[in-house]
Amino acid sequence: QVQLVESGGGLVQAGGSPRLSCAASGRTFSSHAMGWFRQAPGKERECVAAISWSGGSTYYVDSVKGRFTISRDNAKNTAYLQMNSLKPEDTAVYYCAVERFGRNYGLESPGRYDYWGQGTQVTVSS
């Protein structure tokens, strides 16, 4: 059974730099894209960052470019989201997602991903 477990969230002061981790188990995802999404209250889920299986292609939503960095360690079946210079508007539940079937969607499309974690809350205080 595939399981994605996010960690690293919590209450952070504005300007902080936490790192989220997403550990996958149940199958190997080294050949599949992985993404980080977030959903704030009253807002739609959006892709924050995503990375291809090789790491050669990445996507970032405009609001986090230059502040967030996505990476992956295929040997550990783990993806990371380094978040720097956090702002109160970054407050949301952050979800990890992994594809399996390689649908022809962009890295930023939720439809590309087959497995989702339970989410980790990130709250940024001003």
Order of alpha helices (4+ residues) and beta strands (2+ residues): beta-beta-beta-beta-beta-beta-beta-beta-beta-beta-beta
